[in-house]
Amino acid sequence: MDVKIEQSWKNALAGEFEKPYFASLVRFLHHEKAAGKKIFPPGSQIFKAFELTPVGKLKVVILGQDPYHGPGQAHGLSFSVPSDMPAPPSLKNIFKEIESDLGIRMSGYPNLEKWAAQGVLLLNAVLTVQSGAAASHSKIGWEEFTDAVIRYISDNCEGVVFLLWGNFARGKSALIDRSRHHVLEAAHPSPLARGAFFGCRHFSRTNDILASQGKTPIDWAL
C-alpha cells in the first residue's frame, strides 16, 4: 500500500502500513468519500504533521485528540488552523499562556507551521474527522497508528519533550519511556477546563530542557 507520507516517517512506520487495521482504515475512508461525506482535513494534508517535522528534526511532541470538524479549519496539525481562519478557543488560551510564561506578545496568527518547522510534532491521535461530527473517526484505527508513532519516538529518539494536555493526552504517557524523554502534563487549554491550563509554563520549561541538552530552543512567537 503506497501511503503519501514524508520518507523518514514512511521508513520508520513501514510495518504499520502493512497491518490489517491500516488497510481497514483506508477502506473506511474511501467508503466515506464515495458516500459523499466530507472528510477533514483534505487528503493531501492528513499526514502534514509528519511532512513538516521529519524524524531527524523532532524535539517536541504536542498531542491533540482529533481534527477540528468545521469547514476550512483542519489542516493536519494539532491545535493549528490555516492562516485565514480565526484562532479557536483552545489556541487562544495557548497564546495567553505563552504571553504570560515568556513575556512576549503573540500576534494571534493561528497557523502553527512555524513551530512544526522547528521540530515540534503537532500530532493528533486521530488524523481525520467527518464534517460537523467531532470524534466521528475515533474508532477506525487511527489511535493504533498514532500510538505506534509515539512508541517509535520513545524507542528510537532521545530527549524529546512531550506536552500532554488534558486527560486524553495524559493517558498516552504509558507509551513513553521517561528515562529517555521528558513528559510535561497539564490540564487541557480548552475553556471547559476553567483556566486550569494557565500557569503550567510548559513553553519556558520545554526550552530549558532543550537548552540543557544543547539543542536550540523553540521560538514560540508567531
N, CA, C and O of each residue as an XYZ file, in Angstrom:
888
protein
N       0.850     -1.187      0.000
C       0.000      0.000      0.000
C       0.891      1.243      0.000
O       1.764      1.372      0.858
N       0.684      2.150     -0.943
C       1.501      3.347     -1.044
C       0.850      4.483     -0.257
O      -0.196      5.001     -0.648
N       1.475      4.859      0.847
C       0.969      5.944      1.673
C       1.842      7.166      1.448
O       3.064      7.090      1.574
N       1.224      8.291      1.118
C       1.977      9.524      0.852
C       2.333     10.187      2.166
O       1.543     10.949      2.724
N       3.526      9.894      2.657
C       3.995     10.414      3.931
C       5.492     10.672      3.798
O       6.175     10.001      3.025
N       5.997     11.637      4.545
C       7.412     12.010      4.472
C       8.306     10.774      4.642
O       7.995      9.884      5.434
N       9.413     10.725      3.897
C      10.178      9.483      3.744
C      10.728      8.934      5.049
O      10.692      7.722      5.259
N      11.242      9.793      5.943
C      11.807      9.254      7.180
C      10.732      8.589      8.036
O      10.980      7.571      8.682
N       9.539      9.174      8.031
C       8.424      8.555      8.754
C       7.920      7.316      8.023
O       7.539      6.331      8.655
N       7.918      7.362      6.701
C       7.495      6.183      5.931
C       8.390      4.996      6.246
O       7.914      3.870      6.393
N       9.696      5.255      6.350
C      10.635      4.190      6.702
C      10.395      3.715      8.135
O      10.398      2.514      8.402
N      10.189      4.653      9.051
C      10.027      4.313     10.464
C       8.767      3.488     10.718
O       8.754      2.606     11.577
N       7.709      3.785      9.961
C       6.396      3.196     10.235
C       5.977      2.179      9.183
O       4.806      1.807      9.104
N       6.933      1.730      8.375
C       6.610      0.848      7.249
C       5.770     -0.353      7.679
O       4.840     -0.752      6.978
N       6.100     -0.916      8.821
C       5.365     -2.093      9.279
C       3.906     -1.814      9.557
O       3.059     -2.685      9.359
N       3.594     -0.591     10.023
C       2.199     -0.255     10.333
C       1.336     -0.227      9.085
O       0.170     -0.621      9.122
N       1.907      0.240      7.974
C       1.128      0.369      6.745
C       0.740     -0.982      6.153
O      -0.142     -1.066      5.298
N       1.402     -2.028      6.612
C       1.113     -3.374      6.089
C       0.149     -4.150      6.984
O      -0.239     -5.269      6.649
N      -0.235     -3.574      8.100
C      -1.086     -4.300      9.041
C      -2.562     -4.229      8.629
O      -2.982     -3.263      7.994
N      -3.335     -5.238      8.987
C      -4.754     -5.270      8.601
C      -5.536     -4.039      9.063
O      -6.395     -3.553      8.328
N      -5.262     -3.531     10.251
C      -6.041     -2.383     10.741
C      -5.862     -1.179      9.833
O      -6.804     -0.409      9.641
N      -4.659     -0.997      9.264
C      -4.427      0.174      8.430
C      -5.147      0.025      7.091
O      -5.693      0.996      6.567
N      -5.149     -1.175      6.544
C      -5.895     -1.421      5.312
C      -7.387     -1.183      5.534
O      -8.069     -0.636      4.668
N      -7.884     -1.592      6.684
C      -9.296     -1.377      7.023
C      -9.597      0.116      7.159
O     -10.649      0.587      6.727
N      -8.673      0.847      7.757
C      -8.816      2.291      7.921
C      -8.922      2.981      6.557
O      -9.782      3.838      6.352
N      -8.051      2.605      5.641
C      -8.056      3.202      4.301
C      -9.358      2.875      3.578
O      -9.930      3.737      2.911
N      -9.825      1.647      3.705
C     -11.101      1.257      3.071
C     -12.249      2.084      3.630
O     -13.130      2.516      2.887
N     -12.238      2.302      4.933
C     -13.289      3.096      5.569
C     -13.315      4.514      4.994
O     -14.382      5.037      4.671
N     -12.147      5.128      4.868
C     -12.091      6.495      4.349
C     -12.552      6.556      2.904
O     -13.272      7.480      2.527
N     -12.150      5.585      2.084
C     -12.604      5.539      0.695
C     -14.122      5.384      0.627
O     -14.778      6.012     -0.204
N     -14.674      4.548      1.501
C     -16.118      4.320      1.511
C     -16.868      5.590      1.912
O     -17.889      5.931      1.315
N     -16.355      6.283      2.921
C     -16.988      7.529      3.365
C     -16.989      8.566      2.238
O     -17.988      9.243      1.998
N     -15.856      8.672      1.562
C     -15.748      9.636      0.465
C     -16.694      9.269     -0.671
O     -17.349     10.141     -1.243
N     -16.767      7.978     -1.001
C     -17.659      7.515     -2.074
C     -19.119      7.771     -1.727
O     -19.952      7.953     -2.614
N     -19.427      7.786     -0.416
C     -20.798      8.022      0.031
C     -21.135      9.514      0.079
O     -22.238      9.899      0.467
N     -20.173     10.344     -0.319
C     -20.416     11.777     -0.382
C     -20.196     12.523      0.918
O     -20.576     13.688      1.033
N     -19.595     11.878      1.890
C     -19.344     12.544      3.169
C     -18.091     13.404      3.081
O     -17.104     13.017      2.455
N     -18.137     14.567      3.707
C     -16.977     15.454      3.739
C     -16.051     15.043      4.877
O     -16.471     14.917      6.027
N     -14.787     14.839      4.530
C     -13.785     14.421      5.497
C     -12.754     15.531      5.636
O     -12.291     16.086      4.640
N     -12.399     15.851      6.867
C     -11.358     16.848      7.138
C     -10.192     16.178      7.855
O     -10.410     15.240      8.621
N      -8.955     16.633      7.630
C      -8.541     17.626      6.629
C      -8.562     17.019      5.232
O      -8.804     15.820      5.095
N      -8.312     17.818      4.182
C      -8.215     17.259      2.828
C      -7.149     16.163      2.776
O      -6.188     16.176      3.546
N      -7.334     15.231      1.869
C      -6.449     14.071      1.796
C      -4.968     14.409      1.740
O      -4.146     13.706      2.327
N      -4.628     15.469      1.046
C      -3.226     15.843      0.895
C      -2.613     16.378      2.188
O      -1.394     16.521      2.287
N      -3.466     16.676      3.190
C      -2.966     17.242      4.441
C      -3.091     16.303      5.639
O      -2.752     16.686      6.759
N      -3.565     15.094      5.420
C      -3.761     14.160      6.538
C      -2.457     13.908      7.290
O      -2.452     13.824      8.519
N      -1.347     13.786      6.552
C      -0.049     13.490      7.170
C       0.866     14.714      7.205
O       2.089     14.577      7.208
N       0.280     15.900      7.232
C       1.080     17.129      7.159
C       2.033     17.276      8.343
O       3.150     17.765      8.175
N       1.611     16.864      9.529
C       2.487     16.970     10.701
C       3.800     16.238     10.466
O       4.862     16.708     10.874
N       3.724     15.094      9.810
C       4.924     14.303      9.534
C       5.776     14.963      8.453
O       7.005     14.941      8.517
N       5.113     15.546      7.466
C       5.811     16.225      6.369
C       6.655     17.384      6.886
O       7.792     17.570      6.451
N       6.100     18.167      7.819
C       6.780     19.362      8.301
C       7.804     19.069      9.392
O       8.701     19.878      9.631
N       7.681     17.922     10.054
C       8.592     17.579     11.150
C       9.147     16.169     10.946
O       8.655     15.217     11.552
N      10.174     16.027     10.093
C      10.784     14.711      9.883
C      11.396     14.163     11.171
O      11.650     14.912     12.114
N      11.628     12.873     11.203
C      12.156     12.214     12.398
C      13.433     12.898     12.890
O      13.595     13.122     14.090
N      14.322     13.225     11.982
C      15.617     13.777     12.365
C      15.558     15.166     12.971
O      16.530     15.604     13.587
N      14.439     15.876     12.814
C      14.294     17.239     13.353
C      13.499     17.277     14.657
O      13.385     18.328     15.287
N      12.956     16.142     15.057
C      11.977     16.098     16.143
C      12.585     16.476     17.496
O      13.591     15.906     17.919
N      11.961     17.441     18.162
C      12.376     17.860     19.504
C      11.236     17.799     20.515
O      11.443     17.469     21.683
N      10.030     18.123     20.051
C       8.872     18.288     20.937
C       7.665     17.623     20.285
O       7.526     17.655     19.062
N       6.791     17.022     21.090
C       5.508     16.499     20.606
C       4.382     17.180     21.382
O       4.357     17.138     22.612
N       3.453     17.807     20.663
C       2.228     18.332     21.276
C       1.076     17.475     20.763
O       0.759     17.483     19.574
N       0.457     16.738     21.678
C      -0.546     15.747     21.291
C      -1.955     16.305     21.427
O      -2.365     16.733     22.506
N      -2.690     16.294     20.321
C      -4.103     16.646     20.329
C      -4.957     15.398     20.201
O      -4.431     14.289     20.119
N      -6.271     15.572     20.183
C      -7.182     14.423     20.143
C      -7.639     14.110     18.724
O      -7.294     13.055     18.191
N      -8.404     14.997     18.100
C      -8.792     14.780     16.704
C      -8.929     16.126     16.016
O      -8.967     17.155     16.690
N      -9.004     16.145     14.683
C      -9.011     17.418     13.956
C     -10.262     18.245     14.232
O     -11.302     17.717     14.627
N     -10.136     19.559     14.014
C     -11.319     20.420     14.030
C     -12.288     19.939     12.955
O     -11.868     19.516     11.878
N     -13.588     20.004     13.252
C     -14.577     19.439     12.323
C     -15.365     20.511     11.573
O     -16.326     20.188     10.874
N     -14.974     21.786     11.708
C     -15.627     22.849     10.953
C     -14.967     23.060      9.602
O     -13.777     22.781      9.458
N     -15.702     23.546      8.606
C     -15.147     23.761      7.269
C     -13.916     24.662      7.288
O     -13.933     25.741      7.880
N     -12.855     24.211      6.639
C     -11.661     25.018      6.466
C     -10.732     25.094      7.651
O      -9.708     25.773      7.579
N     -11.054     24.418      8.746
C     -10.226     24.532      9.950
C      -9.054     23.559      9.982
O      -7.913     23.969     10.192
N      -9.324     22.291      9.777
C      -8.281     21.269      9.936
C      -7.304     21.304      8.768
O      -7.709     21.337      7.606
N      -6.010     21.298      9.092
C      -5.015     21.195      8.028
C      -3.848     20.286      8.412
O      -2.734     20.429      7.907
N      -4.132     19.345      9.320
C      -3.171     18.287      9.596
C      -2.246     18.519     10.767
O      -1.363     17.698     11.013
N      -2.415     19.613     11.506
C      -1.576     19.925     12.652
C      -2.449     20.120     13.886
O      -3.436     20.854     13.825
N      -2.112     19.485     14.995
C      -2.927     19.627     16.194
C      -2.946     21.079     16.671
O      -1.919     21.759     16.677
N      -4.118     21.533     17.066
C      -4.396     22.870     17.604
C      -4.287     23.995     16.577
O      -4.735     25.106     16.858
N      -3.720     23.757     15.416
C      -3.474     24.778     14.396
C      -4.639     24.872     13.415
O      -5.349     23.893     13.185
N      -4.826     26.056     12.841
C      -5.750     26.247     11.723
C      -5.044     27.080     10.659
O      -4.060     27.753     10.968
N      -5.521     27.054      9.412
C      -4.899     27.855      8.359
C      -4.901     29.344      8.685
O      -5.668     29.819      9.522
N      -4.033     30.051      8.010
C      -3.783     31.465      8.314
C      -5.020     32.347      8.187
O      -5.125     33.367      8.868
N      -5.964     31.960      7.315
C      -7.136     32.808      7.082
C      -8.310     32.471      8.000
O      -9.410     32.993      7.814
N      -8.087     31.605      8.988
C      -9.140     31.229      9.927
C      -8.905     31.899     11.279
O      -7.755     32.154     11.636
N      -9.957     32.191     12.037
C      -9.757     32.721     13.391
C      -9.223     31.633     14.323
O      -9.538     30.455     14.155
N      -8.424     32.030     15.294
C      -7.892     31.068     16.258
C      -9.031     30.490     17.105
O      -9.823     31.253     17.658
N      -9.131     29.165     17.218
C     -10.152     28.554     18.076
C      -9.858     28.841     19.555
O      -8.750     29.254     19.898
N     -10.842     28.625     20.426
C     -10.675     28.973     21.843
C      -9.465     28.328     22.519
O      -8.761     29.000     23.273
N      -9.210     27.051     22.270
C      -8.059     26.394     22.913
C      -6.754     27.043     22.485
O      -5.853     27.232     23.302
N      -6.651     27.387     21.200
C      -5.428     28.011     20.704
C      -5.254     29.407     21.301
O      -4.134     29.818     21.604
N      -6.345     30.127     21.470
C      -6.256     31.441     22.118
C      -5.694     31.306     23.535
O      -4.896     32.133     23.976
N      -6.116     30.260     24.238
C      -5.606     30.053     25.593
C      -4.135     29.641     25.589
O      -3.382     30.013     26.489
N      -3.730     28.882     24.586
C      -2.307     28.551     24.443
C      -1.499     29.832     24.270
O      -0.443     29.994     24.881
N      -1.996     30.737     23.439
C      -1.294     32.003     23.219
C      -1.226     32.831     24.514
O      -0.202     33.454     24.799
N      -2.310     32.837     25.290
C      -2.306     33.573     26.556
C      -1.237     33.028     27.500
O      -0.541     33.790     28.170
N      -1.115     31.709     27.545
C      -0.114     31.104     28.418
C       1.301     31.427     27.944
O       2.183     31.682     28.764
N       1.525     31.419     26.637
C       2.838     31.789     26.111
C       3.182     33.224     26.491
O       4.308     33.511     26.898
N       2.215     34.117     26.358
C       2.457     35.521     26.705
C       2.826     35.667     28.172
O       3.753     36.401     28.518
N       2.096     34.965     29.034
C       2.356     35.036     30.468
C       3.680     34.374     30.828
O       4.440     34.888     31.649
N       3.944     33.238     30.211
C       5.131     32.440     30.527
C       6.414     33.100     30.035
O       7.405     33.158     30.762
N       6.393     33.591     28.812
C       7.610     34.079     28.166
C       7.699     35.598     28.104
O       8.737     36.148     27.737
N       6.604     36.279     28.465
C       6.628     37.739     28.424
C       6.725     38.305     27.019
O       7.306     39.369     26.808
N       6.155     37.593     26.065
C       6.161     38.062     24.676
C       4.738     38.321     24.222
O       3.784     37.819     24.817
N       4.603     39.091     23.190
C       3.289     39.430     22.644
C       3.005     38.531     21.448
O       3.741     38.561     20.462
N       1.946     37.735     21.526
C       1.558     36.878     20.412
C       0.672     37.659     19.445
O      -0.154     38.469     19.864
N       0.847     37.412     18.168
C       0.086     38.136     17.148
C      -1.331     37.615     16.986
O      -2.191     38.300     16.433
N      -1.577     36.396     17.470
C      -2.862     35.749     17.225
C      -2.882     34.960     15.932
O      -3.895     34.347     15.598
N      -1.772     34.966     15.194
C      -1.649     34.204     13.946
C      -1.849     32.723     14.254
O      -1.091     32.162     15.044
N      -2.859     32.068     13.648
C      -3.276     30.753     14.131
C      -2.606     29.556     13.465
O      -2.851     28.413     13.852
N      -1.762     29.811     12.462
C      -1.109     28.726     11.729
C       0.209     28.389     12.421
O       1.097     29.237     12.508
N       0.340     27.165     12.909
C       1.487     26.781     13.733
C       2.597     26.088     12.930
O       3.439     25.396     13.502
N       2.596     26.274     11.620
C       3.627     25.632     10.807
C       5.035     26.061     11.222
O       5.983     25.289     11.081
N       5.177     27.281     11.731
C       6.491     27.746     12.172
C       7.029     26.873     13.305
O       8.225     26.589     13.363
N       6.136     26.451     14.207
C       6.570     25.538     15.267
C       6.990     24.199     14.682
O       8.024     23.646     15.057
N       6.184     23.680     13.759
C       6.468     22.380     13.156
C       7.820     22.377     12.464
O       8.556     21.393     12.536
N       8.151     23.482     11.790
C       9.424     23.576     11.067
C      10.623     23.579     12.008
O      11.743     23.286     11.589
N      10.392     23.913     13.290
C      11.477     23.922     14.280
C      11.610     22.603     15.029
O      12.469     22.467     15.901
N      10.770     21.638     14.697
C      10.885     20.336     15.344
C       9.784     20.004     16.321
O       9.939     19.093     17.135
N       8.656     20.731     16.260
C       7.500     20.447     17.120
C       6.499     19.609     16.323
O       5.849     20.115     15.409
N       6.378     18.333     16.671
C       5.420     17.459     16.001
C       4.035     17.720     16.574
O       3.761     17.402     17.731
N       3.166     18.302     15.755
C       1.807     18.671     16.165
C       0.877     17.533     15.772
O       0.233     17.563     14.723
N       0.825     16.529     16.640
C       0.205     15.246     16.318
C      -1.162     15.096     16.960
O      -1.289     15.179     18.182
N      -2.185     14.878     16.147
C      -3.478     14.449     16.656
C      -3.492     12.931     16.772
O      -2.915     12.238     15.934
N      -4.151     12.408     17.814
C      -4.256     10.961     17.967
C      -5.121     10.346     16.872
O      -4.923      9.195     16.483
N      -6.082     11.125     16.379
C      -6.945     10.727     15.261
C      -6.696     11.726     14.144
O      -6.706     12.933     14.385
N      -6.471     11.244     12.923
C      -6.000     12.128     11.858
C      -7.082     12.605     10.901
O      -6.807     13.442     10.042
N      -8.305     12.098     11.023
C      -9.401     12.566     10.170
C     -10.679     12.685     10.991
O     -10.778     12.149     12.095
N     -11.662     13.403     10.426
C     -12.955     13.567     11.080
C     -13.994     13.856     10.010
O     -13.670     14.431      8.971
N     -15.242     13.462     10.252
C     -16.329     13.815      9.347
C     -16.802     15.229      9.665
O     -16.870     15.618     10.831
N     -17.120     15.978      8.652
C     -17.585     17.358      8.817
C     -18.727     17.440      9.824
O     -19.730     16.736      9.712
N     -18.547     18.320     10.812
C     -19.600     18.578     11.776
C     -19.816     17.508     12.814
O     -20.774     17.585     13.584
N     -18.946     16.500     12.861
C     -19.158     15.380     13.778
C     -17.870     15.081     14.540
O     -17.065     14.253     14.114
N     -17.682     15.760     15.667
C     -16.466     15.586     16.465
C     -16.275     14.125     16.859
O     -17.233     13.434     17.206
N     -15.041     13.668     16.803
C     -14.643     12.316     17.226
C     -15.301     11.214     16.389
O     -15.338     10.057     16.806
N     -15.820     11.571     15.212
C     -16.524     10.577     14.389
C     -15.605      9.499     13.830
O     -16.087      8.436     13.439
N     -14.290      9.740     13.780
C     -13.345      8.733     13.283
C     -12.455      8.206     14.400
O     -11.339      7.749     14.154
N     -12.954      8.275     15.621
C     -12.109      7.911     16.763
C     -11.959      6.403     16.958
O     -11.152      5.967     17.778
N     -12.714      5.616     16.226
C     -12.634      4.159     16.442
C     -12.332      3.403     15.155
O     -12.673      2.226     15.038
N     -11.698      4.060     14.188
C     -11.480      3.394     12.898
C     -10.046      2.898     12.722
O      -9.713      2.324     11.686
N      -9.188      3.116     13.732
C      -7.821      2.612     13.651
C      -6.725      3.647     13.774
O      -5.551      3.300     13.906
N      -7.100      4.925     13.730
C      -6.062      5.958     13.821
C      -5.301      5.907     15.133
O      -4.092      6.137     15.147
N      -5.983      5.610     16.246
C      -5.281      5.575     17.534
C      -4.202      4.502     17.542
O      -3.131      4.695     18.117
N      -4.483      3.373     16.904
C      -3.461      2.315     16.837
C      -2.237      2.815     16.073
O      -1.098      2.533     16.446
N      -2.490      3.557     15.001
C      -1.386      4.099     14.206
C      -0.589      5.131     14.999
O       0.638      5.054     15.054
N      -1.275      6.094     15.613
C      -0.547      7.159     16.310
C       0.078      6.662     17.618
O       1.085      7.215     18.063
N      -0.498      5.635     18.237
C       0.196      5.012     19.366
C       1.527      4.419     18.904
O       2.529      4.489     19.616
N       1.525      3.837     17.707
C       2.770      3.295     17.146
C       3.782      4.407     16.882
O       4.985      4.208     17.052
N       3.294      5.579     16.465
C       4.176      6.739     16.268
C       4.835      7.126     17.587
O       6.047      7.333     17.651
N       4.020      7.222     18.645
C       4.551      7.605     19.954
C       5.558      6.566     20.445
O       6.612      6.924     20.971
N       5.240      5.289     20.276
C       6.176      4.242     20.702
C       7.469      4.300     19.905
O       8.550      4.089     20.454
N       7.362      4.585     18.607
C       8.574      4.695     17.783
C       9.470      5.820     18.297
O      10.678      5.640     18.451
N       8.870      6.976     18.559
C       9.644      8.110     19.076
C      10.292      7.737     20.409
O      11.468      8.021     20.637
N       9.517      7.100     21.284
C      10.022      6.718     22.594
C      11.219      5.778     22.486
O      12.187      5.904     23.236
N      11.147      4.834     21.544
C      12.179      3.796     21.431
C      13.390      4.220     20.603
O      14.473      3.659     20.767
N      13.222      5.205     19.713
C      14.270      5.483     18.730
C      14.834      6.897     18.763
O      15.828      7.178     18.093
N      14.218      7.790     19.529
C      14.716      9.157     19.657
C      15.213      9.371     21.083
O      15.008      8.525     21.953
N      15.867     10.507     21.317
C      16.400     10.812     22.643
C      16.017     12.232     23.055
O      16.092     13.166     22.257
N      15.606     12.376     24.307
C      15.400     13.691     24.882
C      14.253     14.496     24.312
O      14.281     15.726     24.363
N      13.235     13.827     23.764
C      12.071     14.538     23.225
C      11.195     15.027     24.382
O      11.017     14.321     25.375
N      10.656     16.228     24.246
C       9.744     16.783     25.253
C       8.310     16.539     24.782
O       7.904     17.035     23.731
N       7.557     15.782     25.554
C       6.155     15.503     25.245
C       5.276     16.428     26.091
O       5.376     16.436     27.318
N       4.419     17.202     25.432
C       3.464     18.065     26.122
C       2.091     17.401     26.061
O       1.484     17.321     24.994
N       1.611     16.933     27.191
C       0.355     16.188     27.267
C      -0.660     17.024     28.032
O      -0.539     17.212     29.242
N      -1.656     17.519     27.321
C      -2.638     18.443     27.892
C      -4.015     17.778     27.928
O      -4.560     17.408     26.888
N      -4.558     17.631     29.109
C      -5.876     17.027     29.261
C      -5.779     15.525     29.474
O      -4.751     14.904     29.203
N      -6.872     14.958     29.966
C      -6.865     13.545     30.352
C      -6.590     12.609     29.181
O      -5.905     11.598     29.337
N      -7.125     12.946     28.009
C      -6.899     12.054     26.862
C      -5.413     11.959     26.551
O      -4.869     10.860     26.440
N      -4.750     13.108     26.408
C      -3.328     13.108     26.076
C      -2.503     12.476     27.193
O      -1.564     11.725     26.929
N      -2.852     12.780     28.429
C      -2.105     12.233     29.559
C      -2.202     10.716     29.608
O      -1.314     10.046     30.134
N      -3.281     10.182     29.058
C      -3.439      8.737     29.004
C      -2.421      8.046     28.111
O      -2.253      6.828     28.177
N      -1.740      8.828     27.272
C      -0.715      8.255     26.386
C       0.657      8.185     27.053
O       1.606      7.676     26.457
N       0.772      8.684     28.267
C       2.086      8.750     28.907
C       2.696      7.368     29.133
O       3.917      7.229     29.207
N       1.840      6.340     29.242
C       2.354      4.983     29.456
C       3.159      4.473     28.262
O       3.917      3.512     28.389
N       2.996      5.115     27.098
C       3.721      4.696     25.892
C       5.133      5.279     25.830
O       5.915      4.917     24.951
N       5.460      6.180     26.758
C       6.692      6.966     26.684
C       7.680      6.503     27.749
O       7.319      6.366     28.917
N       8.917      6.263     27.350
C       9.991      5.896     28.266
C      10.528      7.169     28.921
O      11.272      7.931     28.305
N      10.140      7.385     30.172
C      10.522      8.622     30.865
C      12.003      8.653     31.245
O      12.513      9.701     31.643
N      12.689      7.537     31.129
C      14.130      7.555     31.387
C      14.899      8.137     30.204
O      16.073      8.485     30.332
N      14.234      8.242     29.051
C      14.877      8.768     27.839
C      14.278     10.087     27.386
O      14.893     10.818     26.610
N      13.083     10.394     27.866
C      12.345     11.560     27.378
C      11.772     12.359     28.549
O      11.842     11.933     29.702
N      11.212     13.509     28.236
C      10.645     14.413     29.236
C       9.149     14.560     28.971
O       8.740     14.867     27.851
N       8.343     14.345     29.990
C       6.891     14.420     29.859
C       6.378     15.539     30.763
O       6.550     15.493     31.981
N       5.749     16.543     30.155
C       5.126     17.640     30.898
C       3.616     17.511     30.747
O       3.105     17.451     29.628
N       2.905     17.467     31.858
C       1.460     17.268     31.842
C       0.739     18.485     32.420
O       1.231     19.135     33.342
N      -0.426     18.776     31.864
C      -1.241     19.901     32.349
C      -2.689     19.656     31.950
O      -3.002     18.737     31.193
N      -3.566     20.510     32.483
C      -4.960     20.490     32.044
C      -5.032     20.898     30.570
O      -4.088     21.473     30.027
N      -6.149     20.596     29.943
C      -6.340     20.969     28.540
C      -6.528     22.478     28.433
O      -7.124     23.088     29.321
N      -6.026     23.093     27.350
C      -6.227     24.539     27.187
C      -7.647     24.955     26.838
O      -7.924     26.151     26.745
N      -8.538     24.023     26.644
C      -9.931     24.368     26.354
C     -10.531     25.226     27.466
O     -10.209     25.033     28.638
N     -11.410     26.180     27.105
C     -12.128     26.950     28.139
C     -12.924     26.059     29.091
O     -13.225     26.467     30.213
N     -13.267     24.845     28.652
C     -14.016     23.926     29.505
C     -13.216     23.528     30.744
O     -13.791     23.082     31.737
N     -11.886     23.686     30.691
C     -11.038     23.357     31.841
C     -10.995     24.484     32.867
O     -10.305     24.380     33.881
N     -11.738     25.565     32.599
C     -11.898     26.674     33.537
C     -10.559     27.278     33.987
O     -10.371     27.619     35.155
N      -9.647     27.397     33.031
C      -8.400     28.091     33.316
C      -7.325     27.260     33.981
O      -6.269     27.787     34.331
N      -7.570     25.966     34.165
C      -6.587     25.121     34.859
C      -5.280     24.960     34.075
O      -4.258     24.581     34.645
N      -5.313     25.245     32.781
C      -4.110     25.170     31.947
C      -3.118     26.290     32.272
O      -1.905     26.124     32.140
N      -3.656     27.421     32.695
C      -2.812     28.605     32.888
C      -1.847     28.409     34.057
O      -2.203     27.885     35.113
N      -0.617     28.848     33.824
C       0.423     28.706     34.835
C       1.266     27.459     34.700
O       2.167     27.239     35.509
N       0.997     26.631     33.693
C       1.792     25.402     33.524
C       3.230     25.701     33.099
O       4.140     24.921     33.378
N       3.425     26.822     32.432
C       4.749     27.274     31.987
C       5.472     26.223     31.124
O       6.694     26.091     31.183
N       4.710     25.500     30.342
C       5.313     24.443     29.532
C       6.248     24.969     28.452
O       7.133     24.245     27.997
N       6.069     26.203     28.043
C       6.855     26.715     26.916
C       8.271     27.097     27.371
O       9.249     26.796     26.688
N       8.369     27.749     28.509
C       9.706     28.031     29.055
C      10.367     26.756     29.562
O      11.575     26.579     29.406
N       9.592     25.875     30.160
C      10.161     24.623     30.666
C      10.689     23.764     29.525
O      11.745     23.143     29.642
N       9.947     23.732     28.422
C      10.419     22.992     27.250
C      11.752     23.552     26.767
O      12.686     22.797     26.497
N      11.837     24.853     26.660
C      13.071     25.467     26.168
C      14.231     25.261     27.129
O      15.371     25.098     26.693
N      13.962     25.266     28.423
C      15.022     24.978     29.394
C      15.544     23.554     29.219
O      16.750     23.315     29.281
N      14.629     22.616     29.001
C      15.030     21.214     28.792
C      15.858     21.079     27.516
O      16.899     20.422     27.511
N      15.391     21.703     26.437
C      16.127     21.625     25.175
C      17.523     22.236     25.322
O      18.507     21.658     24.862
N      17.604     23.388     25.955
C      18.895     24.060     26.139
C      19.843     23.206     26.965
O      21.047     23.179     26.708
N      19.297     22.503     27.966
C      20.137     21.662     28.821
C      20.746     20.489     28.058
O      21.739     19.902     28.488
N      20.135     20.153     26.914
C      20.645     19.077     26.062
C      21.503     19.606     24.917
O      21.968     18.841     24.071
N      21.707     20.920     24.899
C      22.483     21.506     23.813
C      21.698     21.675     22.530
O      22.280     21.856     21.461
N      20.360     21.615     22.632
C      19.504     21.786     21.462
C      19.018     23.236     21.391
O      18.911     23.912     22.414
N      18.728     23.700     20.190
C      18.211     25.060     20.014
C      16.782     25.141     20.546
O      15.935     24.349     20.135
N      16.494     26.080     21.451
C      15.119     26.230     21.962
C      14.147     26.593     20.834
O      14.549     27.019     19.751
N      12.869     26.410     21.121
C      11.814     26.735     20.169
C      11.497     28.233     20.259
O      11.346     28.773     21.354
N      11.398     28.889     19.122
C      10.891     30.268     19.076
C       9.383     30.174     18.965
O       8.849     29.925     17.884
N       8.687     30.374     20.088
C       7.235     30.191     20.143
C       6.469     31.374     19.551
O       5.273     31.259     19.283
N       7.138     32.502     19.344
C       6.452     33.691     18.817
C       5.964     33.446     17.393
O       6.636     32.796     16.593
N       4.785     33.981     17.095
C       4.219     33.826     15.740
C       3.920     35.199     15.165
O       3.439     35.304     14.036
